[in-house]
Amino acid sequence: MTPWAIELIGINKRFGEVHANKDIDLKVKRGTIHGIVGENGAGKSTLMSILYGFYTADSGQILVNGTPHAITDSRHALQLGIGMVHQHFTLVDNFSILENVVLGVEHSPLLAPTFAKARAELKRLASEYSLDVDPGAIVEDVSVGLQQRVEILKALYRGAEVLILDEPTGVLTPAEADHLFRVLRVLREQGKTIILITHKLREIMAITDSVSVMRQGEMVATLETAGTSPEELAELMVGRRVLLRVEKGPANPGKVLLEVVDLVVTDDLKVPRVKGINFKVRAGEIVGIAGVAGNGQSELLEAVSGIRDQKSGDVVLNGSKLSLEGDDGAARARLAGLAHVPEDRQRMGLVINFEEWENSILGYQDDPAYGKGVLLDIDAARRQAAERMEKFDIRPTNVRLKTANFSGGNQQKIVLAREMERDPLVLVVGQPTRGVDIGAVEFIHNQIIKMRDAGKAILLVSVELDEIRSLSDRILVMFDGKIVGEADPATATEGELGLMMAGIGTKEAAP
């Protein structure tokens, strides 16, 4: 038998004028973890979507275990033993884990036999691959890490021998990512083949056996991971040398521009998620909030930016208390000089069916720059959008393109350009580089540093601990809805921060 689980030969795919895949050749050895890296828009996800049957290649050949196949759809791919876990999960939130696993592969009109078989198989898979789940748990009630396990179990339950994972750690905490890597190693040991699409070079170096690099739709290199370095991969991805660390001078904090006083925030079920916290952010500094996802950071950002009502407490901007209650709270915050980059760009930052220029002015459409009264100066809005696309390197440079057709990283830059270019006093930013490629990460970090150096106050929330440590001038740690400590990023160790994030060690925060 051929040593190659998957061979792609001369794959081409166009979407109109965009040549997404250009004569791609790729071989993936059976029983290995093979990484695919490249900037957003490089063609990685398109290539894997062709392998999984979502798209049909314009030309080229696919071989599975040495045999050519014309994969027509995802069901056909699964029949060939190819499964895929997408960046945005495809689970039914109000179904149980068991129901999600069997959905679409019921063996009988009577569900009882199907569920009995599935329970037994889930038990076996959980034991064999360290994928423990509660089959009766409702998906919307479990963590994101557990939801990802369910996606992997779905693929394994359907007989996948080749598992494609698209940006699998983009929504995971560090602990959940570590668990995922343990699972992937076990899968490899059991003979499964893993194809890992990621932009995180540290993960490539830690988990893969080999790595292929794509740039602008072409395959530019395939290397043994042990024989390369993050710096080499970054240069291959971007076509130039990339700085893998954040370069910034010392902060020069000035007056307090943002103050949070005794803030209490509840979730949609009226459960307290932010529990009486206090902190200040000064002009010319970046205050980072570290914490495991689900400890109140999201509710904090939503309350400070006016999206979610606070139960009690105050948000003070440049010495004046903000009135954020009601449906127009976010609009009043913007008028006062607070810009917000939300954690979830698709759910809260964009209307993805709008054209790029429409999202470029979203929330600011009443600005006199875009016309007066009910009349919108569309030409002015499009001109400004084009200027921002050039400045923020948003690709493709087409203001009339539907935002859904941009890659995740370029969608993120659309939001960042809209908020940063308003020249706010305070920038509240959540997960600034989630799902963003390495070239764009460097650019986004530099823009945040420029804003700090221009005297803006920046409140940063990220699940990427390296990002928090690199960008922040002060780090606040949240646990169970409270600020449990403050750390100096210059001296704090990952272990020290990890203990605080787990609610074990604490350090008193500065006033």
C-alpha positions in Angstrom: 0.0 0.0 0.0 1.2 3.5 -0.8 2.6 5.4 2.2 0.4 8.4 1.2 -3.0 8.7 2.8 -3.8 11.8 0.6 -2.3 13.0 -2.7 -3.5 16.2 -4.4 -2.1 16.7 -7.9 -2.4 19.9 -10.0 -5.4 21.2 -8.1 -6.9 24.5 -9.5 -9.9 26.4 -8.3 -11.2 29.8 -9.3 -14.0 32.0 -7.9 -14.6 34.5 -10.6 -11.4 36.5 -11.1 -9.9 35.0 -7.9 -7.5 32.1 -8.6 -7.7 30.6 -5.1 -5.7 27.4 -5.8 -3.0 27.3 -8.5 -1.7 23.9 -9.6 -1.4 22.7 -6.0 0.5 19.5 -5.3 0.3 18.0 -1.8 1.2 14.6 -0.3 0.2 13.6 3.2 1.8 10.6 4.8 -0.4 8.1 6.6 -0.2 8.1 10.4 1.3 11.6 10.6 0.2 15.1 11.6 0.7 17.4 8.6 0.4 21.1 9.0 -0.7 23.6 6.4 0.1 27.3 7.0 -0.3 30.5 5.1 -1.8 33.9 5.4 -5.5 34.4 5.3 -6.6 34.2 1.7 -3.6 32.0 0.8 -6.0 29.2 -0.3 -5.6 26.7 2.6 -9.3 26.3 3.5 -10.3 26.2 -0.2 -7.9 23.3 -0.8 -9.2 21.4 2.2 -12.8 22.1 1.2 -12.1 20.5 -2.2 -10.6 17.5 -0.4 -13.7 17.3 1.8 -16.2 17.7 -1.1 -17.5 21.2 -0.3 -16.0 22.5 -3.5 -15.2 20.8 -6.8 -11.8 21.5 -8.3 -11.7 23.1 -11.8 -8.9 20.7 -12.6 -6.5 18.3 -10.9 -6.7 14.9 -9.3 -7.3 13.5 -5.7 -5.9 10.2 -4.6 -7.0 8.5 -1.4 -4.7 5.7 -0.4 -3.3 5.7 -3.9 -6.7 5.4 -5.7 -8.1 8.3 -7.7 -11.5 9.7 -6.6 -13.7 12.5 -7.9 -15.1 13.6 -4.5 -18.6 14.9 -5.1 -19.7 16.0 -1.6 -18.9 15.7 2.1 -20.9 12.5 2.4 -18.7 11.0 -0.3 -15.6 12.2 1.5 -16.8 10.5 4.7 -17.3 7.3 2.8 -13.7 7.5 1.8 -12.7 8.0 5.4 -12.1 11.8 5.3 -13.6 13.9 8.1 -13.4 17.6 8.8 -13.7 19.8 11.9 -14.5 23.4 10.8 -13.3 26.6 12.4 -17.0 27.5 13.1 -18.6 24.4 14.5 -21.7 22.7 12.8 -23.5 21.6 15.9 -27.2 22.0 16.8 -27.0 23.9 20.1 -30.2 22.6 21.7 -29.5 19.0 20.9 -27.6 16.7 23.2 -24.1 15.5 22.4 -25.5 12.1 21.5 -28.1 13.5 19.2 -25.5 15.6 17.4 -23.2 12.6 16.9 -25.9 10.5 15.2 -27.5 13.3 13.3 -27.5 12.4 9.6 -26.3 8.8 10.2 -29.3 7.3 11.9 -29.4 3.5 11.3 -33.1 3.0 11.8 -36.4 5.0 11.8 -36.5 3.9 15.4 -34.0 6.0 17.2 -33.6 3.8 20.3 -31.4 1.3 18.6 -29.3 4.1 17.0 -28.8 5.8 20.3 -27.9 2.5 22.0 -25.3 1.8 19.4 -24.0 5.4 19.5 -23.6 5.3 23.3 -21.5 2.2 23.1 -19.4 3.6 20.3 -18.9 6.9 22.1 -17.8 5.0 25.2 -15.2 3.1 23.1 -14.0 6.2 21.3 -13.7 8.2 24.6 -11.6 5.5 26.1 -9.4 5.0 23.1 -8.8 8.6 22.2 -9.2 10.5 25.6 -12.3 12.2 24.3 -14.5 12.0 27.4 -18.0 13.6 27.0 -21.4 13.3 28.7 -23.6 12.0 25.9 -26.7 13.5 27.5 -25.3 17.0 27.9 -26.9 19.8 25.8 -24.3 21.3 23.4 -25.1 24.9 24.3 -24.4 24.1 28.0 -20.8 22.8 27.5 -17.6 24.6 26.9 -16.1 25.4 23.5 -13.4 22.8 24.1 -16.0 20.1 24.7 -17.9 21.2 21.6 -14.8 20.7 19.6 -14.4 17.2 21.1 -18.0 16.5 19.9 -17.0 17.6 16.4 -14.0 15.2 16.4 -16.2 12.4 17.8 -18.7 13.0 15.0 -16.0 12.5 12.4 -14.6 9.4 14.2 -18.1 7.9 14.6 -18.5 8.2 10.9 -15.3 6.2 10.3 -12.8 9.0 9.5 -9.2 7.8 9.0 -8.1 11.3 7.8 -9.1 14.2 10.0 -8.9 17.8 8.8 -8.9 20.5 11.5 -9.3 24.1 10.4 -7.8 26.6 12.9 -8.8 24.2 15.8 -7.4 26.4 18.7 -8.8 29.7 17.5 -11.6 29.5 20.2 -9.8 27.4 22.8 -8.2 28.4 26.1 -4.5 27.3 26.6 -5.6 24.4 28.7 -8.2 23.2 26.1 -5.6 23.6 23.4 -3.1 21.4 25.4 -5.8 18.8 25.7 -6.5 18.9 22.0 -2.9 18.3 21.2 -2.8 15.3 23.5 -5.9 13.9 21.7 -4.2 14.5 18.3 -1.1 12.6 19.4 -3.2 9.7 20.5 -5.0 9.7 17.2 -1.7 9.6 15.4 -0.5 6.8 17.6 -3.6 4.9 16.6 -2.8 5.3 12.9 -5.0 8.2 12.1 -3.8 10.9 9.7 -4.3 14.5 10.8 -4.2 17.6 8.5 -3.9 20.7 10.7 -4.7 24.2 9.2 -3.4 26.9 11.6 -1.6 30.2 11.6 0.1 29.6 14.9 3.6 28.7 14.2 4.3 27.6 17.8 1.6 25.0 17.4 3.1 23.8 14.1 6.4 23.3 15.8 4.9 21.6 18.8 2.6 19.1 17.2 3.3 18.4 13.5 5.6 16.0 11.7 5.7 18.0 8.4 4.4 21.3 7.2 3.3 22.7 3.9 3.4 26.5 3.2 0.9 28.3 0.9 1.1 31.8 -0.4 -1.3 33.6 -2.7 -2.9 30.3 -3.8 0.3 28.5 -4.5 2.2 25.8 -2.6 5.6 27.2 -2.0 7.3 24.6 0.3 6.8 21.3 2.1 9.3 20.7 5.0 9.9 18.3 7.8 9.0 20.2 10.9 12.1 19.2 12.8 14.2 20.8 10.1 12.6 24.2 10.0 12.0 27.1 12.3 9.2 29.6 13.0 11.2 32.4 11.4 11.7 30.4 8.1 8.0 29.5 8.0 6.9 33.1 8.6 9.1 34.3 5.8 7.8 31.6 3.4 4.2 32.5 4.3 4.5 36.3 3.8 7.3 36.5 1.3 9.4 38.8 3.6 11.0 38.7 7.0 8.4 39.0 9.8 9.1 40.2 13.3 7.7 37.5 15.6 7.9 39.6 18.7 6.2 42.9 19.7 8.6 45.8 19.7 7.5 48.7 21.8 9.0 51.3 24.0 8.1 52.0 27.6 4.6 53.4 28.3 4.1 57.0 29.4 0.8 56.9 31.2 -1.1 60.1 31.6 -4.5 61.0 32.9 -7.2 58.4 33.6 -9.3 58.1 30.5 -11.4 55.0 31.4 -12.5 54.1 34.9 -14.7 51.2 35.9 -16.3 51.6 39.4 -18.0 48.8 41.3 -19.3 47.3 38.1 -21.8 44.4 38.3 -23.0 42.8 35.1 -25.4 39.8 34.6 -25.9 37.5 31.7 -29.1 36.9 29.8 -30.3 34.6 32.6 -29.6 37.3 35.2 -26.7 35.4 36.6 -23.9 37.8 37.8 -20.9 37.5 35.5 -19.0 40.6 36.5 -19.0 41.0 40.3 -18.2 44.5 41.5 -14.9 45.2 39.8 -12.8 48.3 39.8 -9.9 49.4 37.5 -8.5 52.4 35.6 -6.9 52.8 32.2 -4.7 55.8 31.6 -3.8 57.7 28.4 -0.8 56.1 26.8 -1.1 52.6 28.3 -2.5 49.2 27.4 -4.2 47.3 30.2 -4.6 43.7 29.3 -7.2 41.4 31.0 -6.1 37.8 31.2 -8.3 34.9 32.1 -9.8 31.6 31.1 -12.8 32.2 28.7 -16.1 32.4 30.6 -14.9 34.3 33.6 -16.7 37.5 32.8 -14.4 39.1 30.3 -17.0 39.1 27.5 -19.7 40.6 29.7 -17.2 43.2 30.9 -16.4 44.4 27.4 -20.0 44.4 26.4 -21.0 46.5 29.4 -18.1 49.0 29.0 -19.0 49.5 25.3 -22.7 49.9 26.0 -23.9 46.7 24.3 -25.0 45.1 27.6 -26.7 46.9 30.5 -24.9 46.9 33.8 -26.8 46.0 36.9 -24.9 48.5 39.0 -21.7 50.5 39.0 -20.3 53.1 36.7 -18.2 53.5 33.6 -16.4 56.8 33.5 -14.9 58.2 30.3 -12.5 61.1 30.5 -14.0 62.2 33.9 -17.6 61.9 32.8 -19.9 59.1 33.8 -21.3 57.4 30.7 -25.0 56.7 30.4 -25.0 53.3 28.7 -28.4 51.9 29.4 -30.9 51.1 26.7 -30.6 50.1 23.1 -28.6 53.1 22.1 -26.0 52.8 24.8 -23.3 51.7 22.3 -24.1 54.8 20.1 -23.7 57.1 23.1 -20.4 55.4 24.0 -19.1 56.0 20.5 -20.1 59.7 20.6 -18.2 60.1 23.8 -15.0 58.8 22.3 -15.0 55.0 23.0 -14.4 52.6 20.1 -15.1 48.9 20.5 -13.6 45.9 18.6 -15.9 43.0 19.7 -14.6 39.5 20.4 -16.9 37.9 17.8 -16.5 39.9 14.5 -19.2 38.0 12.6 -21.9 38.1 15.3 -21.2 41.6 16.7 -18.8 43.4 14.5 -20.1 43.0 11.0 -23.1 42.3 8.9 -21.5 39.8 6.6 -24.1 40.1 3.9 -23.3 43.8 3.6 -20.7 45.0 1.1 -17.3 46.0 2.6 -17.9 49.8 2.4 -21.2 49.4 4.3 -19.4 47.6 7.1 -16.7 50.2 7.0 -19.2 52.9 8.2 -21.4 50.6 10.3 -22.4 52.4 13.5 -21.0 55.7 12.2 -23.4 56.1 9.3 -24.9 59.2 10.7 -21.6 61.0 10.7 -21.7 64.3 8.6 -18.8 62.9 6.6 -21.2 60.6 4.9 -24.0 63.1 4.2 -26.7 65.0 5.9 -30.1 63.8 7.2 -31.5 60.7 5.6 -29.3 61.1 2.5 -26.1 59.0 2.5 -23.2 60.1 0.4 -22.3 56.7 -0.9 -19.4 57.9 -3.0 -17.7 59.5 0.0 -18.2 56.3 2.1 -16.8 54.2 -0.7 -13.8 56.5 -1.2 -13.0 56.4 2.5 -13.4 52.6 2.6 -11.0 52.2 -0.3 -8.4 54.4 1.6 -8.8 52.2 4.7 -8.4 49.0 2.7 -5.1 50.3 1.4 -3.9 51.5 4.8 -4.8 48.3 6.6 -3.9 46.0 3.7 -7.4 44.5 3.4 -7.6 42.0 0.5 -9.1 41.8 -2.0 -9.3 45.6 -2.5 -12.9 45.7 -3.6 -15.3 47.9 -1.5 -18.3 46.3 -3.3 -17.4 42.8 -2.3 -19.8 41.1 0.2 -18.0 40.9 3.6 -18.8 37.2 3.8 -16.4 36.7 0.9 -13.4 38.0 2.8 -11.2 35.7 4.9 -11.4 35.9 8.7 -8.3 37.9 9.0 -9.4 40.5 6.5 -12.8 40.7 8.2 -11.0 41.5 11.4 -9.0 44.2 9.7 -12.3 45.8 8.4 -13.5 46.1 12.0 -10.2 47.4 13.3 -9.9 50.0 10.5 -13.4 51.2 11.2 -12.8 51.6 14.9 -9.2 52.8 15.0 -9.6 55.4 12.2 -12.2 57.2 14.3 -9.4 58.4 16.5 -11.1 57.5 19.8 -9.9 58.4 23.3 -10.4 54.9 24.4 -10.2 51.6 22.4 -11.8 48.5 23.9 -10.6 45.5 22.0 -11.5 41.9 22.4 -9.5 39.0 20.8 -7.8 41.4 18.3 -6.0 38.6 16.4 -8.4 35.7 16.7 -8.1 33.6 13.5 -5.7 36.1 12.0 -2.5 35.1 10.0 1.0 36.0 11.2 1.5 38.9 8.8 -1.7 40.5 9.9 -0.9 39.8 13.6 2.3 41.8 13.2 0.3 44.7 11.5 -2.5 44.7 14.1 -0.1 44.7 17.0 1.8 47.6 15.5 -1.4 49.6 15.1 -2.4 49.0 18.7 1.1 50.2 19.9 0.8 53.3 17.7 -2.5 54.1 19.3 -1.0 53.8 22.7 2.0 56.0 21.7 -0.5 58.6 20.4 -1.9 58.9 24.0 -5.0 56.6 23.7 -6.1 54.4 26.5 -6.5 50.7 25.4 -8.4 48.0 27.3 -7.3 44.6 25.8 -8.9 41.2 26.3 -7.4 38.1 24.7 -7.3 34.4 25.4 -3.8 34.4 23.9 -1.6 34.7 26.9 1.5 35.5 24.8 -0.5 38.4 23.2 -1.5 39.7 26.6 2.1 39.5 27.9 3.6 41.1 24.7 1.2 44.0 24.3 0.2 45.0 27.8 1.8 47.5 30.1 -0.2 46.2 33.0 -2.1 42.8 33.2 -5.2 42.3 35.3 -6.4 38.8 35.8 -10.1 37.9 36.0 -11.5 34.8 37.7 -15.1 34.1 38.4 -16.2 37.6 37.5 -13.6 39.4 39.7 -10.2 41.0 39.3 -8.1 38.7 41.4 -4.7 40.3 40.8 -2.4 42.5 38.8 0.9 41.5 37.2 3.8 43.3 35.5 4.2 41.7 32.0 8.0 42.3 32.2 8.4 40.0 35.2 5.3 37.8 35.4 5.8 34.2 34.5 3.3 32.1 32.6 3.0 29.9 35.7 2.2 32.8 38.0 -0.5 34.1 35.6 -1.8 30.6 35.2 -2.3 30.2 39.0 -4.2 33.5 39.1 -6.3 32.5 36.2 -7.2 29.4 38.0 -8.1 31.4 41.1 -5.3 30.0 43.2 -2.7 32.8 43.5 -3.6 36.5 43.8 -1.9 39.8 43.8 -3.6 43.0 44.8 -4.3 45.3 41.8 -3.1 48.8 41.8 -5.7 51.6 42.1 
